[in-house]
Amino acid sequence: MNFKIRPATKADCKDVSRMIMELAMFEKMPDQVKISPEELERDGFDQNPFFQCLVAEVPKEHQTKEGFTVVGYALYFYTYSTWKGPSLYLEDLYVMPDFRGNGIGKGLLSKVAETGKRKQCVRLQLSVLDWNTAARDFYKSKGAEDLTVSEGWHVIRFMDQSLENLANGAPKD
């Protein structure tokens, strides 16, 4: 199938938002999504963006029955490893189900990796739900290593009240 991968624009935020919800539904967590297309615009396209995003677009003749031509996205941001140096974190990689198996996911992942290499990043990191064996197998087939198995890393998160409590405990200036 013919497709192109390009940097997302503000105009793509509605499509990206739609696919974020599709991904959340697949991951059985749609109630967790609180971000709006307007917030994506603000957070990804102001002078100091929090993230970068690529979209996969198909020609009109392959559009969905709803008329969508943007059928996948990769949302990522830069991080820093104190052991290794500049790094990328892939927050989401998503391709609409009807378009899977056409190389779009591999294309998005490869383009993110290419971007990272151009910026001298030494690694690309991401998280995958333990039950999502299709995604885990996909990343493994591309050479990814599961650090939970090999190194025993756990993902830790502060949010909502625990984040508030932590912030409130900061030393005063």
C-alpha positions as YAML, in Angstrom:
chain: A
units: angstrom
residues:
- id: 1
  name: MET
  ca: [0.00, 0.00, 0.00]
- id: 2
  name: ASN
  ca: [1.18, 3.48, -0.84]
- id: 3
  name: PHE
  ca: [1.64, 5.78, 2.17]
- id: 4
  name: LYS
  ca: [3.84, 8.63, 3.27]
- id: 5
  name: ILE
  ca: [5.23, 9.55, 6.66]
- id: 6
  name: ARG
  ca: [5.58, 13.22, 7.47]
- id: 7
  name: PRO
  ca: [5.89, 15.51, 10.49]
- id: 8
  name: ALA
  ca: [2.52, 16.24, 12.04]
- id: 9
  name: THR
  ca: [1.13, 19.76, 11.83]
- id: 10
  name: LYS
  ca: [-1.38, 21.60, 14.02]
- id: 11
  name: ALA
  ca: [-4.02, 20.61, 11.46]
- id: 12
  name: ASP
  ca: [-3.33, 16.92, 12.23]
- id: 13
  name: CYS
  ca: [-4.11, 17.24, 15.95]
- id: 14
  name: LYS
  ca: [-7.77, 16.22, 15.51]
- id: 15
  name: ASP
  ca: [-6.69, 13.04, 13.71]
- id: 16
  name: VAL
  ca: [-3.96, 12.33, 16.27]
- id: 17
  name: SER
  ca: [-6.46, 12.91, 19.09]
- id: 18
  name: ARG
  ca: [-8.90, 10.50, 17.42]
- id: 19
  name: MET
  ca: [-6.20, 7.83, 17.16]
- id: 20
  name: ILE
  ca: [-5.05, 8.42, 20.76]
- id: 21
  name: MET
  ca: [-8.59, 7.51, 21.82]
- id: 22
  name: GLU
  ca: [-8.60, 4.45, 19.52]
- id: 23
  name: LEU
  ca: [-5.32, 3.31, 21.12]
- id: 24
  name: ALA
  ca: [-6.70, 3.93, 24.62]
- id: 25
  name: MET
  ca: [-9.79, 1.87, 23.77]
- id: 26
  name: PHE
  ca: [-7.57, -0.96, 22.51]
- id: 27
  name: GLU
  ca: [-5.55, -0.74, 25.72]
- id: 28
  name: LYS
  ca: [-8.81, -0.87, 27.72]
- id: 29
  name: MET
  ca: [-8.21, 2.56, 29.27]
- id: 30
  name: PRO
  ca: [-10.37, 5.10, 27.38]
- id: 31
  name: ASP
  ca: [-11.30, 6.85, 30.63]
- id: 32
  name: GLN
  ca: [-7.61, 7.75, 31.11]
- id: 33
  name: VAL
  ca: [-7.53, 10.09, 28.08]
- id: 34
  name: LYS
  ca: [-7.92, 13.70, 29.22]
- id: 35
  name: ILE
  ca: [-6.03, 15.51, 26.42]
- id: 36
  name: SER
  ca: [-7.87, 17.53, 23.76]
- id: 37
  name: PRO
  ca: [-6.82, 18.40, 20.21]
- id: 38
  name: GLU
  ca: [-6.33, 21.98, 21.39]
- id: 39
  name: GLU
  ca: [-3.97, 20.84, 24.15]
- id: 40
  name: LEU
  ca: [-2.03, 18.75, 21.62]
- id: 41
  name: GLU
  ca: [-1.71, 21.87, 19.46]
- id: 42
  name: ARG
  ca: [-0.45, 23.91, 22.40]
- id: 43
  name: ASP
  ca: [1.90, 21.24, 23.77]
- id: 44
  name: GLY
  ca: [3.34, 20.10, 20.44]
- id: 45
  name: PHE
  ca: [3.46, 23.21, 18.30]
- id: 46
  name: ASP
  ca: [4.44, 26.19, 20.43]
- id: 47
  name: GLN
  ca: [7.98, 27.62, 20.69]
- id: 48
  name: ASN
  ca: [9.13, 24.95, 23.15]
- id: 49
  name: PRO
  ca: [7.18, 21.80, 22.23]
- id: 50
  name: PHE
  ca: [6.90, 18.98, 24.74]
- id: 51
  name: PHE
  ca: [6.73, 16.36, 21.98]
- id: 52
  name: GLN
  ca: [7.19, 15.71, 18.30]
- id: 53
  name: CYS
  ca: [4.88, 13.65, 16.15]
- id: 54
  name: LEU
  ca: [4.94, 11.90, 12.81]
- id: 55
  name: VAL
  ca: [1.83, 10.84, 10.93]
- id: 56
  name: ALA
  ca: [1.25, 8.20, 8.28]
- id: 57
  name: GLU
  ca: [-1.00, 9.31, 5.47]
- id: 58
  name: VAL
  ca: [-2.55, 7.29, 2.67]
- id: 59
  name: PRO
  ca: [-3.85, 8.64, -0.66]
- id: 60
  name: LYS
  ca: [-7.56, 9.54, -0.96]
- id: 61
  name: GLU
  ca: [-8.27, 6.30, -2.84]
- id: 62
  name: HIS
  ca: [-7.28, 4.35, 0.30]
- id: 63
  name: GLN
  ca: [-9.07, 6.57, 2.83]
- id: 64
  name: THR
  ca: [-11.25, 5.01, 5.51]
- id: 65
  name: LYS
  ca: [-15.01, 4.77, 5.05]
- id: 66
  name: GLU
  ca: [-15.23, 7.80, 7.38]
- id: 67
  name: GLY
  ca: [-12.91, 9.74, 5.02]
- id: 68
  name: PHE
  ca: [-9.71, 9.65, 7.09]
- id: 69
  name: THR
  ca: [-6.38, 9.66, 5.26]
- id: 70
  name: VAL
  ca: [-4.18, 10.02, 8.38]
- id: 71
  name: VAL
  ca: [-4.09, 6.41, 9.57]
- id: 72
  name: GLY
  ca: [-1.17, 6.21, 11.99]
- id: 73
  name: TYR
  ca: [1.09, 8.25, 14.21]
- id: 74
  name: ALA
  ca: [4.24, 8.13, 16.31]
- id: 75
  name: LEU
  ca: [4.51, 10.58, 19.19]
- id: 76
  name: TYR
  ca: [7.93, 10.92, 20.83]
- id: 77
  name: PHE
  ca: [10.12, 13.25, 22.84]
- id: 78
  name: TYR
  ca: [13.76, 13.66, 23.80]
- id: 79
  name: THR
  ca: [15.13, 12.46, 27.12]
- id: 80
  name: TYR
  ca: [18.60, 12.15, 28.55]
- id: 81
  name: SER
  ca: [20.38, 9.13, 29.99]
- id: 82
  name: THR
  ca: [23.02, 9.98, 32.58]
- id: 83
  name: TRP
  ca: [24.74, 6.74, 31.58]
- id: 84
  name: LYS
  ca: [24.48, 6.97, 27.79]
- id: 85
  name: GLY
  ca: [23.51, 10.50, 26.69]
- id: 86
  name: PRO
  ca: [20.74, 11.85, 24.43]
- id: 87
  name: SER
  ca: [17.79, 9.50, 23.99]
- id: 88
  name: LEU
  ca: [14.30, 9.33, 22.53]
- id: 89
  name: TYR
  ca: [11.18, 8.09, 24.25]
- id: 90
  name: LEU
  ca: [8.40, 6.75, 22.03]
- id: 91
  name: GLU
  ca: [5.15, 7.49, 23.86]
- id: 92
  name: ASP
  ca: [2.80, 6.09, 21.20]
- id: 93
  name: LEU
  ca: [3.06, 4.16, 17.97]
- id: 94
  name: TYR
  ca: [-0.34, 3.46, 16.46]
- id: 95
  name: VAL
  ca: [-1.71, 2.30, 13.12]
- id: 96
  name: MET
  ca: [-5.43, 1.91, 12.54]
- id: 97
  name: PRO
  ca: [-6.34, -1.82, 12.41]
- id: 98
  name: ASP
  ca: [-7.42, -1.84, 8.73]
- id: 99
  name: PHE
  ca: [-3.99, -0.50, 7.72]
- id: 100
  name: ARG
  ca: [-1.78, -2.85, 9.74]
- id: 101
  name: GLY
  ca: [0.46, -5.29, 7.92]
- id: 102
  name: ASN
  ca: [1.37, -2.77, 5.21]
- id: 103
  name: GLY
  ca: [4.68, -1.57, 6.67]
- id: 104
  name: ILE
  ca: [3.23, 1.61, 8.17]
- id: 105
  name: GLY
  ca: [4.20, 0.78, 11.77]
- id: 106
  name: LYS
  ca: [7.71, -0.19, 10.70]
- id: 107
  name: GLY
  ca: [7.92, 2.99, 8.63]
- id: 108
  name: LEU
  ca: [6.90, 5.18, 11.57]
- id: 109
  name: LEU
  ca: [9.27, 3.40, 13.96]
- id: 110
  name: SER
  ca: [12.15, 3.61, 11.49]
- id: 111
  name: LYS
  ca: [11.52, 7.31, 10.88]
- id: 112
  name: VAL
  ca: [11.59, 8.00, 14.64]
- id: 113
  name: ALA
  ca: [14.88, 6.05, 14.87]
- id: 114
  name: GLU
  ca: [16.30, 7.99, 11.92]
- id: 115
  name: THR
  ca: [15.34, 11.27, 13.61]
- id: 116
  name: GLY
  ca: [17.06, 10.15, 16.80]
- id: 117
  name: LYS
  ca: [20.23, 9.10, 15.01]
- id: 118
  name: ARG
  ca: [20.34, 12.46, 13.22]
- id: 119
  name: LYS
  ca: [20.20, 14.14, 16.67]
- id: 120
  name: GLN
  ca: [22.93, 11.76, 17.94]
- id: 121
  name: CYS
  ca: [20.56, 9.90, 20.27]
- id: 122
  name: VAL
  ca: [22.03, 6.67, 21.59]
- id: 123
  name: ARG
  ca: [18.79, 4.86, 22.28]
- id: 124
  name: LEU
  ca: [15.06, 4.71, 21.66]
- id: 125
  name: GLN
  ca: [12.96, 3.60, 24.60]
- id: 126
  name: LEU
  ca: [9.26, 2.79, 25.02]
- id: 127
  name: SER
  ca: [6.78, 0.93, 27.22]
- id: 128
  name: VAL
  ca: [4.41, -1.85, 26.18]
- id: 129
  name: LEU
  ca: [1.60, -3.40, 28.19]
- id: 130
  name: ASP
  ca: [2.48, -6.92, 29.33]
- id: 131
  name: TRP
  ca: [-0.57, -8.48, 27.63]
- id: 132
  name: ASN
  ca: [0.10, -6.79, 24.25]
- id: 133
  name: THR
  ca: [2.12, -9.65, 22.82]
- id: 134
  name: ALA
  ca: [1.60, -8.47, 19.23]
- id: 135
  name: ALA
  ca: [3.34, -5.17, 20.01]
- id: 136
  name: ARG
  ca: [6.04, -6.85, 22.09]
- id: 137
  name: ASP
  ca: [6.70, -9.32, 19.26]
- id: 138
  name: PHE
  ca: [6.75, -6.48, 16.70]
- id: 139
  name: TYR
  ca: [9.38, -4.51, 18.64]
- id: 140
  name: LYS
  ca: [11.40, -7.64, 19.37]
- id: 141
  name: SER
  ca: [11.40, -8.52, 15.65]
- id: 142
  name: LYS
  ca: [12.99, -5.11, 15.02]
- id: 143
  name: GLY
  ca: [15.74, -5.78, 17.57]
- id: 144
  name: ALA
  ca: [14.30, -4.27, 20.77]
- id: 145
  name: GLU
  ca: [15.25, -5.71, 24.14]
- id: 146
  name: ASP
  ca: [12.71, -6.19, 26.95]
- id: 147
  name: LEU
  ca: [14.44, -4.56, 29.94]
- id: 148
  name: THR
  ca: [11.87, -5.94, 32.37]
- id: 149
  name: VAL
  ca: [13.17, -9.41, 31.56]
- id: 150
  name: SER
  ca: [16.87, -8.66, 31.02]
- id: 151
  name: GLU
  ca: [17.51, -5.95, 33.66]
- id: 152
  name: GLY
  ca: [14.45, -5.96, 35.92]
- id: 153
  name: TRP
  ca: [13.47, -2.29, 35.43]
- id: 154
  name: HIS
  ca: [10.03, -1.22, 36.65]
- id: 155
  name: VAL
  ca: [8.10, 1.82, 35.44]
- id: 156
  name: ILE
  ca: [7.28, 4.17, 38.33]
- id: 157
  name: ARG
  ca: [4.77, 7.04, 38.13]
- id: 158
  name: PHE
  ca: [3.60, 9.91, 40.31]
- id: 159
  name: MET
  ca: [0.31, 11.53, 39.32]
- id: 160
  name: ASP
  ca: [-2.76, 13.25, 40.69]
- id: 161
  name: GLN
  ca: [-2.62, 13.47, 44.49]
- id: 162
  name: SER
  ca: [0.75, 11.74, 44.84]
- id: 163
  name: LEU
  ca: [2.31, 14.28, 42.43]
- id: 164
  name: GLU
  ca: [0.59, 17.13, 44.29]
- id: 165
  name: ASN
  ca: [1.85, 15.83, 47.65]
- id: 166
  name: LEU
  ca: [5.38, 15.45, 46.32]
- id: 167
  name: ALA
  ca: [5.39, 18.96, 44.83]
- id: 168
  name: ASN
  ca: [4.01, 20.43, 48.06]
- id: 169
  name: GLY
  ca: [6.97, 18.93, 49.92]
- id: 170
  name: ALA
  ca: [9.54, 20.84, 47.83]
- id: 171
  name: PRO
  ca: [11.90, 23.09, 49.79]
- id: 172
  name: LYS
  ca: [10.80, 26.73, 49.70]
- id: 173
  name: ASP
  ca: [13.07, 29.24, 47.98]
...
